[in-house]
C-alpha cells in the first residue's frame, strides 16, 4: 500500500466577513422570536463573523460548485500543481446546486481540469470525511497518483424567509421556533479543499494520513437534523417528492432545516465511546496528540465534549484544540478542510507531531476521525 500525504490545502470564503449585527441583511427574520433566538444562538455558538454567498442586496454571487472549484484551485496552487494534474476528485456537501447531475460533476466542470475519476458525497458535515477517505483510498491502492477532496456549502440560500412561509411562528413556542432558528444563525457559506499525493513536498510541512475511521449509528437513532420531508401520520418521514408537487411540499413545510436538540444531546456519549474505541484500536494516547481539530456546531457543544472527555480520562489538553469557528462560522462539510488549511497556515508544525481530526454529524448520528502525522 502507498503512503498518502496532504501536500496542499485551500479555502474559499465568499465576500467580506459578515458580523453579527449584519446577519439580518442576508437571511432576514422569521417572526417575533427571531431577535431573541438570534441572541441566544450567538451566545451558544460563539461565532463573531461568517461569510455568505448572498450579498446585502439579495444577489446570489456564487454557486456551491463554483466555491468548491475555487478552493480546489487554491489547494493546487499551494501544492504547485495545475488542476489538469488531478487523477481523482471527491466532492462533498449537504446539498448541491442541482438535483441531477451530481455535485462532483458540477465542481469538475467549474474547475476546468482534464478527464478524471469522480466521487460525489451528499450527507451533512460527515460527507467531508467520506470525500477525504475515498481520495485517500484511491491513492493508497495505487490506482491514482494525485487527488483532490473538497467540501462546500451554500446554506444561506435555504434560510430565506420564503422557505418558512408555511410555519406560523406567531403560534410556535420558543422551543419549536429554536429548532429552526438555531441553524439559521449558525450555518454559513464557503468551501475548502485538500490536495493528496503519494510523496510529500520536501520544501514545506506536509501531513501523512495515518488512518481514517467513520461509523454510522443510524440504526440506533431517529432523524435528528433534517430537511426535505414532513412527518407522516405514523411519525415516519414522508419525502418531499411524495407530496404531489414542489409547491405542495413547500406549503406543507417540507424544506426548512431543523434540529432536534434532545436527540443531539443523546449522541455525545456515543461519539465519545467511539473515540475511546479508536484510541485503543490504534494505540493512540491523548497526550500524544499535538493538535486536535474538532468540528462542532457551537462553542457550547465543544464544551460539552470537553466535559465528557475529562470524565472519561481521555481529554486532549484544551490548549491543543484548534478551532476557528468564531472567525469563519460553521461551514458544514467545508469545516474540516478549513480547519486543516488554517492549521497549516497559522501554526508552527514539527516533524512527527500527531494531528487528530474529529467530525461528528447529527443528521442521523455518525462520527469520523482522521489521524495525521507532520512530515
Protein Blocks (a to p, Z undefined) as FASTA:
>chain_A
ZZdddfbdcdddehjdddfklmmmmnopfblmlmmmmmmmmmmnopabdcdfbdfkopaf
bdfklmmmmmmmmmmmmnopafklpmbdcdddfbdfbfbdcfklmmmmmnopacdddddd
dddfmlmmmmmmmmmmmmmnomambdcddddddfklmmgfklmmmpcfklpcfklmmmmm
mmmmmgccddddddddfbdcfkbccdddfbdcdddfklmpccfbdchiacdfkopacdfk
lnopaklmmmnopmpccddfklmmmmmmmmmmmmmmmmmmnopafklpmbdcdddfbfkl
mmmmmmmmmmnopaccfklpccfklmnopehjmmmmmmmmmmmmmpccdehiacdddddd
fklopadddddddZZ
